[in-house]
Amino acid sequence: MRQLIENRLLPKVQKPVRYLGTEWNSIHKDWKQIPVRMVFAFPDVYEIGMSHLGLQILYGLVNERSDALMERVFAPGEDMEGLLRQHDLPLFSLESYRPLTDFDLIGFTLQYEMSFTNILNMLDLARIPLRAEERGDKYPLIVGGGPCATNPEPLAPFFDLFLLGDAEEALPELLEVLKTWKEEYIEFDKQEFLRQAAQIAGVYVPGFYNVEYTATGRVAAVTPTKPGIPARVRRRIVADLDEAYFPTKPVVPFMETVHDRAMVEVLRGCTRGCRFCQAGILYRPVRERDPETLARQAEMILSQTGYDEISLTSLSTADYTCLEPLIKVLMDKHQHQGASVSLPSLRADAFSVNLAKELQRGRKSGLTFAPEAGTQRLRDVINKGVREKDLLEAVTGAFEAGWTGIKLYFMLGLPTETDEDLAGIADLAHRVLAIGRTISREQKRTKKVRVTVSVSTYVPKAHTPFQWEPQVSLEEIRRKQQYLKSSLNKGITYQYHDAELSFLEAVFAKGDRQLAQVLELAWQKGCKFDSWREHFSFDKWLEAFDEAGIEPGIYANEPLDPAATLPWDHLDMGVSKRFLLRERERAFKESLTPDCREGRCGGCDVCQGFGVDLVLKGGKV
């Protein structure tokens, strides 16, 4: 199969390096010696999937074992898919070019709702029946994980099981159960295996739960159908990141990827408590890595990859208590090699001129700040504890330190938003531009100051204080987008998301199992790569909803009763519903909730429930 693909298919595709699988640090094991075989499936193209840190972590973690292997597969481009179908060839893994049906497990990462049709397309290309009930014992187990696994109900009929929370905890235990099956049983019994797997904390087997609906089509109850199956499945959590596995020999892509740099994870979790933010709930509590551990990891990754940029990643990197001394150490140690340090988007109140000056020693790419809302009133509603004064001081420090490009990230359609809040976005952007131009003139720079306003439409997410809230209507999204566009002058670049795409994201983010039929119909009509503008067809999606007899606006645009059962209530992220309801009430009172790292517990119940405390390193490197 490898010879056929390399000789007849790869010469005909635009980006053949997507499919080679022989990159630096890729791992190729002897299948005859390995009892448990898994493939990590990323439902998008190679250059997006290879930017995903979770892939690198699990790829290294599993391949460190002598009794298991993990290979990779990505959604093929249209040209490769066409050739596979033309030559009647199945979708294959990169490392061994084996059909996916040869593996024991296929693990899909669920990063984004609008990649769901790609999952169905990949299963079809692999010649695997889409629905779990149609797959007998001979087919691989289909496993899902990642942020969308916290409400996987629209995908439930297609998956055998889901891993909730940190996969570094649950996945090795699942592999152990599978290894025992392969060593001790003559024939594989999928249902009995799933029953045993469901005993692992964090493993959710949707086929073992029955969903009842009300007369209006809402979820009434989700209950186990077998004895010994937990009524609620709680996510897994890594308590000590310093002891957790982290890849220091990541696979180096052959081609430029979306995030083409060395990555070190400085912390996991965020306790800022932004009420719109699902990740802030899913990854609590904050657990920091020791700065010495990070410095060591960065040095090893640079030496093993050839990268010249170190990205310090997390949900809120600027909150890392050792950030400035860590950056100083990294720059002192690696600047002579031509290496630089980069940060993701920053909270304005955690940025400083000293930090800007440290980063200035390396190459200066653009900086992104995330005020989220244009007025203080709305920032208080969403618990974004950032003042306008903080932002203006931060961008002033950045411009004075030599940056000329600033991106400001906002959300449109947040609960209680008015046109006054939208006007506040424009006003803030104009003030940032004016500061940049003034400093540029004073320092006699020739490079033009660039300010970009990037606006996404708010999507209510499961397990957040706003999970009961509706998304604003499609018509209102479009109106708000144009209102803001007309408020910005030509000196500011304005970027915004497709309204229709955000609408569908909200439908599936708050959806239940009834949407599986819509997904399958949409895929049959040709929907795939839906997050790509050139592939997205809203009309086909509307046809699918119409044929399924489902009104999508019921999911996206109608509020949910706080007393009702939610489709995801049987999946426990550790944050109590009592806390979420209290935060919702505080939002509508425009009342702030302090960050619990400041010493006062907010009562979300995560630390108590998991027996894990906040881990803050503090001090100096």
SERO-363305 format. One record per residue: residue in three letters; x, y, z of N, C-alpha, C in turn. Coordinates in steps of 0.2 Angstrom, whole numbers, plus 5000, padded with zeros to 4 digits. Example, Ala and Ser with C-alpha at 12.3 -4.5 7.8 and 13.67 -1.06 7.14 Angstrom:
<rs>
Ala506649725039506249785039506649845039 Ser506449895035506849955036506450005039 
</rs>
This chain:
<rs>
Met500449945000500050005000500450065000 Arg501050065004501450125004501750134997 Gln501950084994502250094987501750124982 Leu501150104982500650124978500450194980 Ile500450214986500250284988500850334986 Glu501450314987502050354986502150364978 Asn502050314975502150314967501650344963 Arg500950334965500450344961499950404964 Leu499950414970499550464973499950524975 Leu500450524979500750584981501050624975 Pro501250604970501450654964500850694962 Lys500250674963499650704960499350754965 Val499650764971499250804976499750864977 Gln499350924979499750984980500250984986 Lys500050954991500550954997500650884999 Pro501150844996501250774997501550765004 Val501950825007502250815013501750805019 Arg501150815018500650805023500550735024 Tyr500750685020500550615020501250575021 Leu501850605022502450555022502550525028 Gly502450555034502450525040503150505043 Thr503650535039504350515041504750575044 Glu504350625047504650685050505150665055 Trp505550715056506050715062505750705068 Asn505950655072505650635079504950595078 Ser504750575072504150535071504450465073 Ile503950425076504150355079503850305075 His504250255073504050195069504150135073 Lys503650095075503750035079503649975075 Asp503849915077503749855074503049825077 Trp502649825072501949805074501949735077 Lys502349695075502349625077502549615085 Gln502849665087503049665094502649705099 Ile502149735096501649785100500949755100 Pro500749745106500049715107499449765106 Val499549835108499049875108499249935103 Arg498749945098498949995093498350045092 Met498550105093498050165092498350215087 Val497850245084497950305080497650365082 Phe498050425082497750485084497450515078 Ala496850535078496450565072496350635073 Phe496550675069496450745070495950765064 Pro495350795065494850805060494950865056 Asp495550885054495750935050496350925047 Val496650965042497250955038497850955043 Tyr498350925040498950915043499250975047 Glu499251035043499651095046499251125052 Ile498651105052498251125058498351075064 Gly498251015062498350965067499050955071 Met499550975067500250965069500351025074 Ser499951075074500051135079499751115085 His499451065086499051045092499551015097 Leu499551045103500051025108499750955111 Gly499150945112498850885114499050825110 Leu499150835104499350775099500050755101 Gln500450805102501150795103501250755110 Ile500850785115500850755122500650675122 Leu500150665119499850595119500250545114 Tyr500550575109500950535104501550515108 Gly501950565111502450545115502350495121 Leu501750515125501650475131501450395129 Val501050385124500950315122501550285119 Asn501950315115502450285111503050275116 Glu503050305122503550285127503450215130 Arg502850185129502750125132502950075127 Ser503250015130503449965126502949915123 Asp502249925126501749875124501249915120 Ala501349975118500850015114501150055109 Leu500750075104501050125099500450165097 Met500650225095500150275092500450305086 Glu500050305081500250335074499750395073 Arg499750425068499350485067498950485060 Val498450515060498050525054497650595054 Phe497650625048497350695048496850685042 Ala496350735042495850735037496250755030 Pro496150715025496550725019496250785015 Gly496650815012496450875007495950845002 Glu495650884999495150864994495450824988 Asp496050844986496450804981496550734983 Met496850734989497050664991496450624992 Glu495850654995495250614996495050584989 Gly495050624984494750604978495150554975 Leu495850554976496250494974496150434977 Leu496050434984495950374988495250344986 Arg494750384984494150354982494150334975 Gln494550364971494650344964494950274963 His495450264968495850204968495650154973 Asp495050164976494750124980495250104986 Leu495550154989496050144994495750175001 Pro495850145007495650165013496050225016 Leu495750265020496150315024496750275028 Phe497350295028497850265031498250305036 Ser498650275041499050315046499650335042 Leu499950385045500550415042501150365043 Glu501250345049501850305051501950245047 Ser501450205047501550135044501150125037 Tyr500750175035500250175029499750115030 Arg499550095036499150045037498350075037 Pro497950035034497250055035497050065042 Leu496550115043496350125050496050065053 Thr495750025049495449965052495849915055 Asp496549925054497049885057497149895065 Phe496949955067497049975074496549955078 Asp496749955085496249935090495849995092 Leu496150055092495850115094495950175089 Ile495450215088495550275084495250325088 Gly495750375090495550425095495550495092 Phe494950515091494750585088494850635094 Thr495150695092495150745097494650795094 Leu494250815099493650855098493750925100 Gln494050965095494251035097493751085095 Tyr493351075090492851125088492251085085 Glu491651115086491051085084490951085076 Met491251125073491251125066491751085062 Ser492051045066492450985063492050925063 Phe491450915066491150855067491050815060 Thr490850855055490750815048491350785046 Asn491950815047492550785045492650715049 Ile492450715055492450645058492150595054 Leu491450605052491150565049491450545042 Asn491750595039492050585032492650545033 Met493050555038493650505040493450435041 Leu492950425045492650355046492450325040 Asp492150365035491850335029492450315024 Leu492950365024493550345020493950285023 Ala493950275029494250215033493850155032 Arg493250155029492850105028492550075034 Ile492350115039492150105045491450125046 Pro490950085048490250115048490250175053 Leu489750215051489750285055489550275062 Arg488950235063488650225070488950165074 Ala488950175080489250125084488850065084 Glu488250065084487850015084487849965078 Glu488149995072488249955066488949925066 Arg489349945071490049915071490149855075 Gly490249795073490349735077491049735080 Asp491249675083491849665087492449675083 Lys492449665076493049675072493249745071 Tyr492849795072493049855070493449895076 Pro493849945074494149975080493650015084 Leu493850025090493450065095493550135093 Ile493050175093493050245091493050285098 Val493550325099493650365106493650435104 Gly493350475109493350545108493650585114 Gly493950635114494250675119494350745117 Gly494450795122494550865121493950905123 Pro493950965122493451015125492750995123 Cys492650975117491950965114491750895117 Ala492150855120491950795124491550815130 Thr491550875132491150895138490450895137 Asn490250905130489550895128489550855121 Pro489750795121489750755115489150725112 Glu488550745115487950715114487750715106 Pro487850765102487750765095488150715092 Leu488750695095489150635092489050575095 Ala488650565100488550505104488450445100 Pro488050445095487850385091488450355087 Phe488950395086489550385082490150355086 Phe490150365092490750345096490550295101 Asp491050255102491050195107491150225114 Leu491650275115491750305122492050365121 Phe492050405126492350475127492850475133 Leu493350515133493750525139493650595141 Leu493450605147493350675150493950695154 Gly494150755152494750785156495350775153 Asp495950775158496550765156496750695153 Ala496850685147496950615144497550575147 Glu498050615149498650585152498450535158 Glu497850555161497650505166497250445164 Ala496750455160496350405158496550355153 Leu496950385148497150345142497550285144 Pro498050295148498450235150498050185153 Glu497650205157497150155160496750115155 Leu496550155150496150115145496550075141 Leu497150095140497550045136497749985140 Glu497849985146497949935151497349885150 Val496749905151496149865150496149825143 Leu496349865138496349835131496949785131 Lys497449795133498049755133497849685137 Thr497549695142497249625146496849585142 Trp496349625138495849585134496249545128 Lys496749585125497149555120497549495122 Glu497749495128498249445131497849385134 Glu497249395137496949345141496249315137 Tyr496049345132495349325129495549305122 Ile495149255120495249225113494849275108 Glu494249295110493849335106493649395110 Phe493649455106493549515108492749525109 Asp492549545115491849555116491749635117 Lys491549675112491549745113491149765118 Gln490549745119490049765124490349755131 Glu490649695132490949675139491549725140 Phe491949735135492549775136492349845138 Leu491849875134491549935136491249945143 Arg490949885145490749885152491349895157 Gln491849855156492449865160492749935159 Ala492749965153493050025152492650085156 Ala492050075156491550125160491750125167 Gln492050075170492250075177492850125178 Ile493250145173493750195173493550265174 Ala493750295179493550365180493750405174 Gly493250445172493350485166493150455160 Val492950395160492750365154491950365153 Tyr491650385148490950395147490850355140 Val490350305141490150255136489450275135 Pro489350315129488650345128488150295127 Gly488350235124487850185123487550145129 Phe487850165135487550135141487050185144 Tyr486850235141486450285144485850295139 Asn485250305142484650315139484450385140 Val484250415134483950485135483250495134 Glu482850525138482150535138482050605136 Tyr481550615132481350685130480650705132 Thr480650775133479950805135479550805128 Ala478950825129478450825123478650885119 Thr479050935121479350985117479950965114 Gly480250905115480850885112481550905116 Arg481450935122481950945126482150885130 Val482850875132483050825136482650825143 Ala482350765145482050755151482450725157 Ala482850675154483250635159483750595155 Val484350585158484850545155485050495160 Thr484950425159485050375165485450315162 Pro485850285166486150225164485750165163 Thr485850125158485450065157485750005159 Lys486350005162486649945165486849945172 Pro486849895176487049905183487849915183 Gly488049955188488749975189488950035185 Ile488550065180488750115176488550185180 Pro489050225181488950285185488450335182 Ala487950365187487450405184487750475182 Arg488350495184488750545182489450525181 Val489750545176490450535174490850595175 Arg491350595180491750645182492450645178 Arg492650705176493250715172493850695176 Arg494450685172495050665176495450725176 Ile495950725181496350785181497050765183 Val497550795180498250795182498450835188 Ala498550815194498650855200499350885200 Asp499850855197500550885197500850885190 Leu500850945187501150955181501850935180 Asp502250945186502950935186503150865185 Glu502650825187502750745187502350715181 Ala501950755177501650735171502150735165 Tyr501950685161502350675155502250745150 Phe502850765148502850815143503350805137 Pro503150805131503650785125504250835124 Thr504850815125505450855123505750835117 Lys505450785113505650765106505050765102 Pro504650825101504050825097504250815090 Val503750795086503850785079503850845076 Val504350855071504450925068504150915061 Pro503650955059503350945053503750965047 Phe503650935041503950945035503851015032 Met503151035034502951105031502751155036 Glu502751215035502551265039501851255042 Thr501751255048501051245051500851305054 Val500251305057499851365060500351395066 His500551345070500951365076501651325075 Asp502051355071502751325069503251345074 Arg503251315080503751335085503751285091 Ala504251295095504351245101503851275106 Met503451225109502951245114503151215121 Val503051255126503051225133502451255136 Glu502151205140501551225143501751245150 Val501651315152501851345158501351325164 Leu500751325162500251305167499651275164 Arg499151245168498551225165498051245170 Gly497451275167496951305171496951375171 Cys496351405173496351475174495751485179 Thr495851535184495351545189495151625189 Arg495251655183495051725182494251725182 Gly493951675180493251665181492851705176 Cys493051715170492651745164492051705163 Arg491451735163490851695163490651665157 Phe490951685151490851655145491351605143 Cys491851595147492351545145492351475147 Gln492251435143492151365144492851335147 Ala493351355144494051325145494151345153 Gly493951395155494151415162493751375167 Ile493251345165492951295169493251225168 Leu493351205162493551135161494251115163 Tyr494651165164495351155166495551175173 Arg495051195177495251215184495451155188 Pro495851165193496151225196496751245192 Val497051305194497751315191498251275194 Arg498651245189499251205191499851225187 Glu500251265190500851285187501451235187 Arg501851245182502451205181503051245185 Asp503551205188504051245191504551275185 Pro504751335186505151365181505751335179 Glu506051295184506651255182506451205177 Thr505951175178505651115174505551145167 Leu505251205166505151235160505751255156 Ala506251285160506851305157507251235154 Arg507151185158507451125155507151095149 Gln506451095150506051065144506251115138 Ala506251175138506351225133507051205130 Glu507551195134508251185131508251115127 Met507851065130507850995127507451005120 Ile506951035120506551045114506951075108 Leu507251135110507651175105508251125102 Ser508551085107509051045104508850985100 Gln508250965101507950905098507550925091 Thr507450985090507051005085507351055080 Gly507751105082508051155078507551215077 Tyr507051215081506651275081507051335084 Asp506751395082507151455085506651505088 Glu506051475090505551515094505251465099 Ile505251495105504851455111504251495112 Ser503751455112503051485114502851455121 Leu502751505125502451485132501751485132 Thr501451425132500751415131500351405137 Ser499751425137499251405143498651445141 Leu498151445145497551485144497651555146 Ser498151565150498251635152498951645155 Thr499451645150500151635151500351695155 Ala500151755154500351815158500151805165 Asp499751765167499651745174500151705178 Tyr500551675174501051625177501451665182 Thr501551645188501851685193502551695192 Cys502951655188503651665187503751685180 Leu503351715177503351735170504051775168 Glu504051835171504651875169505251845171 Pro505451815177506051785177506151725173 Leu505651685171505751635166505951665159 Ile505651715157505751745151506551765151 Lys506751795156507351825157507851765156 Val507751715160508251655159508251625152 Leu507651615149507651585142507951635137 Met507851695138508251745133508951745134 Asp509151745141509851745142510251685139 Lys509851625140510151565138510151555131 His509651575127509551555120509551605115 Gln509651675117509651725112510251725108 His510751705110511351695106511251645100 Gln510851595101510651555096510151575091 Gly509951635092509451665088508751655089 Ala508651625095507951605098507651665101 Ser506951665100506551715103505951675107 Val505651715111505151695116504451725114 Ser503951685113503251715111502751695116 Leu502251745117501651735121501051735117 Pro500551695119499851695116499551765118 Ser498851765117498551835119498651845126 Leu498651915128498851935134498251975138 Arg498151965144497752005148498052075149 Ala497752125148498052195148498352205155 Asp497952185160498152195167498752155170 Ala499052105165499552065168500152075163 Phe500152125159500752145155501052205158 Ser501752205157502152255160502652285155 Val502852345156503452365152504052325152 Asn504152305158504752255159504752195155 Leu504152165155504052105151504152125144 Ala503852175141503952195134504652205133 Lys505052235137505752245136506152175136 Glu505952135140506252065139506152035133 Leu505552035130505352005124505652045118 Gln505752105119506052145114506752125112 Arg507052085116507752055114507752005109 Gly507151975108507051925102506651965097 Arg506451925092506051955086505351975089 Lys505152035087504552055089503952045084 Ser503551995085502951985081502452025084 Gly501852025082501252065084501052035091 Leu500752085095500452065102499752065101 Thr499452015105498652015105498452025112 Phe497952075113497652085120496952065119 Ala496652045124495952025124495452055129 Pro495252125127494852155132494152125132 Glu493952085127493352055126492752095125 Ala492652155128492052195128492252265127 Gly491852305125492052375123491952425129 Thr491552405134491352455140491452415146 Gln491652455151491752425158491152395161 Arg490552415159489952385161489852315159 Leu490052305152489952235150490552195152 Arg491152225153491652185156491552155163 Asp491152195166490952175173490452115173 Val489952125168489452065167489852005166 Ile490352005161490651945160491251925165 Asn491351965170491851955175492551965172 Lys492652005167493352015164493552075168 Gly493952065173494252115178494752155175 Val494652185169495152225166494852295165 Arg495252345167495052415166495352445160 Glu494952495157495252525151495952555152 Lys496052585158496652615160497252555160 Asp497052495162497552445162497752425154 Leu497252425150497352415143497852465140 Leu497652525141497952585138498752585141 Glu498852575147499452575150499852515146 Ala499552455145499852395142500152415135 Val499652435131499852455124500352505124 Thr500352555128500852605128501552575130 Gly501552535134502152495136502452455130 Ala501952425126502152385121502452435115 Phe502052485113502252535108502952565110 Glu503052585116503652615118504252565118 Ala504152495119504652445118504752425111 Gly504452455106504652435099504052405095 Trp503552385098503052345094502652405090 Thr502452385084502052425080501352395078 Gly501352325079500652295078500352265084 Ile499752285085499352265091498652235088 Lys498452185091497852155089497352155095 Leu496752175095496252175100495752125099 Tyr495652085103495152035102494452045107 Phe493952045103493252065107492752005105 Met492252005109491651965107491052005106 Leu490651985101490052015099489451975101 Gly488952005104488351965106488351935113 Leu488751965117488751945124488051955127 Pro487851915132487251935136487252005138 Thr486752045138486552115139486852165135 Glu487252145130487552195125487152235122 Thr487352305121486952355118487352385113 Asp487152425108487552465103488052505107 Glu487852535113488352575116489052535118 Asp488952465119489552425120489952415114 Leu489552405108489852405102490252465100 Ala489952525102490252585100490952595105 Gly490952565111491452565115492052525112 Ile491952475108492452435105492852485100 Ala492452515096492752565091493152615094 Asp492852645100493152705103493852675106 Leu493852615109494452595112495052575107 Ala494752555101495252535096495552605093 His495152655092495452715090495952745095 Arg495752745101496252765106496952735106 Val496852665105497552625105497952645098 Leu497552655093497852675087498252745088 Ala497852795091498152855092498752855097 Ile498752815102499352805106499952785102 Gly499852735098500352705094500652755089 Arg500252795086500452845081500852895084 Thr500652915090500952975094501652945096 Ile501752885099502352855101502852845095 Ser502552825089502952815083503252885080 Arg502852935081503053005079503653025083 Glu503553015090504053035095504653005094 Gln504652935092505252895091505552895084 Lys505152935080505352945073505452875069 Arg504952835070504952775067504652775060 Thr504852735055504552735048504052685047 Lys504052635052503652575051502952595053 Lys502452585049501752605050501452565056 Val501052595061500752565066500152535064 Arg500052465066499452425064499052405070 Val498452425070497952395075497352355071 Thr497252295074496752255071496252235076 Val495652245074495052225079494852165076 Ser494852105080494652045078494052025083 Val493452015080492852005083492551935082 Ser492351895087492051835086491351845089 Thr490851805086490251805089490151755095 Tyr489851785100489851745106489451675105 Val489651625108489351555107489251535114 Pro488651525117488551495124488751425124 Lys489151405129489451345130489251305136 Ala489251245135489051195141489551205147 His489251195153489651205159489951275161 Thr489551325158489751395160489151425163 Pro489251485166488751525169488251545164 Phe488451555158487951575152487651515148 Gln487751455151487551395147486751395146 Trp486351435150485651445149485451495145 Glu485951535142485751595138485751585131 Pro485351615127485251605120485851645117 Gln485951625111486351665106485951715103 Val486151775101485751825098485551795091 Ser485051815088484851795082485351805076 Leu485251765071485651775065485651845062 Glu485051875062484951945059485251995063 Glu485251985070485552025075486252025074 Ile486551965074487251955073487551995067 Arg487151985061487352025055487352105056 Arg486752125059486752195061487252225065 Lys487452185070487952205075488652215071 Gln488752165067489352165063489452225059 Gln488952245055488952295051488952365055 Tyr488652365060488652425065489352445067 Leu489752385069490452395071490852415065 Lys490752385060491152395054491152475052 Ser490452495052490352565050490652615056 Ser490852595062491052635067491852635067 Leu492152595063492952595063493152635057 Asn493752675058493952715053494452665049 Lys494652695043495052655038495752635041 Gly495952665046496652645049496652585053 Ile496052555054496052495058495752435054 Thr496152385055495952325051495352285055 Tyr494852265052494252235055494152165053 Gln494152115057494052045056493452025060 Tyr493051985057492451955060492351885057 His491951845061491851775059491151775055 Asp491051725051490451715048489851705053 Ala489351745052488751735057488451665057 Glu488351635051488051575050488451515053 Leu489151525053489551475056489551475063 Ser489451535066489451545073488751525076 Phe488251525072487551505073487551425074 Leu487851395069487851325069488351295075 Glu488851335076489251315082488851315088 Ala488451365089487951365095487551315095 Val487251295090486751235089487051175092 Phe487651155090487951095092488351105099 Ala488551165101488851165107488251155113 Lys487651175111487151165116486651105114 Gly486851065109486451015107486350945110 Asp485950905108485850835111485950785105 Arg485750725107485850665102485350665096 Gln484850705096484450715091484750745085 Leu485350785086485750815081486150765077 Ala486250705079486650665075486350645068 Gln485750645068485450635061485550695057 Val485550755059485750815055486450815053 Leu486950795058487650785056487750735050 Glu487350675050487450625045487150655039 Leu486550685039486250715033486650765030 Ala486950815034487450865031488050835028 Trp488350785031488950755028488750715021 Gln488150685021487950655015487850705009 Lys487650765011487550815006488250855004 Gly488750825007489450855005489750905010 Cys489450915016489750955021490350925024 Lys490850965024491550945027491951005027 Phe492451005031492851065032492451135033 Asp491951125037491451175038491751245041 Ser492351235044492651295047493051335042 Trp493051305036493451345030492951375026 Arg493051445025492551485021492351455014 Glu492851435011492751415004492451345003 His492351305009491951245009491351245012 Phe491151295016490551305020489951315016 Ser489451275017488851285013488251285018 Phe488051345020487451355025486851325022 Asp486751335016486151305013486051235014 Lys486651195013486651125014486451105021 Trp486651145026486551125033485751145034 Leu485551195031484751205032484351155029 Glu484551125023484251065020484251005025 Ala484850995028484850935033484450945039 Phe484351005041483951015047483251005045 Asp483051035039482351025037482150955036 Glu482650915033482450845031482450805038 Ala482750825043482750795050482150815054 Gly481850875051481250895055481450935061 Ile482050965061482350995067482451075066 Glu482151115070482251185070482951205073 Pro483451225070484051235073484051295078 Gly483551345077483551405082483351385089 Ile482951325089482751305096483351295100 Tyr483951265097484551255101484951315102 Ala485051355097485451415097485151475101 Asn484451485099484151555101483651555106 Glu483551495109483051495115483351485121 Pro483151525127483451515133483251445136 Leu483751425141483551365144483351375151 Asp482851335154482651345160483151315165 Pro483351355170483851335175483651275179 Ala483051265179482751205183482751145179 Ala482851145172482751095168483351045168 Thr483350985165483950945164484250965157 Leu484850975158485250995152485550935149 Pro485650935142485950875139486550845142 Trp486950885145487650865147487650865155 Asp487050865158487050865166487350805169 His487450745165487650685167488450685167 Leu488750735164489450735163489750795168 Asp490150775173490350815178491050845177 Met491050905177491750945176492050965182 Gly491650955188491950965195491651035197 Val491451075193491151145195490451135196 Ser490151145202489451135204488951185200 Lys488351155199487851195195487651255200 Arg487751245206487551295211488051355210 Phe488651345209489151395208488951435201 Leu488851395196488651425189488051465190 Leu487551445193486951485194487051545198 Arg487451545203487651605207488051655203 Glu488451625198488851675194488451705189 Arg487951665186487451695182487051755185 Glu486851745191486451795195486951855196 Arg487551845197488051905198488151935192 Ala488151905186488251935180487751985178 Phe487151965179486552015178486552075183 Lys486852065189486952115193487552165192 Glu487952145187488552175185489052175191 Ser489052115194489452105200490052065199 Leu490652085201491252045200491451995205 Thr491751935203491951885207492651885207 Pro493051895213493751895213494051835211 Asp494651835208495051775207495251745213 Cys495151675213495251635220496051635221 Arg496451645217497151655218497351705223 Glu496851755223496951815228496851795235 Gly496651735236496551705243495851685245 Arg495351715242494651695244494351645239 Cys494151595242493851535238493151565235 Gly493151545229492451565226491951515226 Gly492051455229491551405230491351365224 Cys491851365219491651325213491651245214 Asp491951225220491951155222492451115219 Val492851135214493351095210493851065215 Cys494251115219494751085223494551035228 Gln493951055231493651005236493450935233 Gly493150945227492950885224493450835221 Phe494050865219494550825216495150815221 Gly495050855227495650845232496250875229 Val496250925225496850955222496851025223 Asp497351055226497451125227497651165221 Leu497651235222497951275217498751265218 Val499051265212499751255213500151315209 Leu500351355214500651415211501451415214 Lys501851425209502551415210502851475213 Gly502651535211502951605214503651605214 Gly503951655218504651655218505051665212 Lys505651655212506051665206506451605203 Val506651605197506951545194507651535197 
</rs>
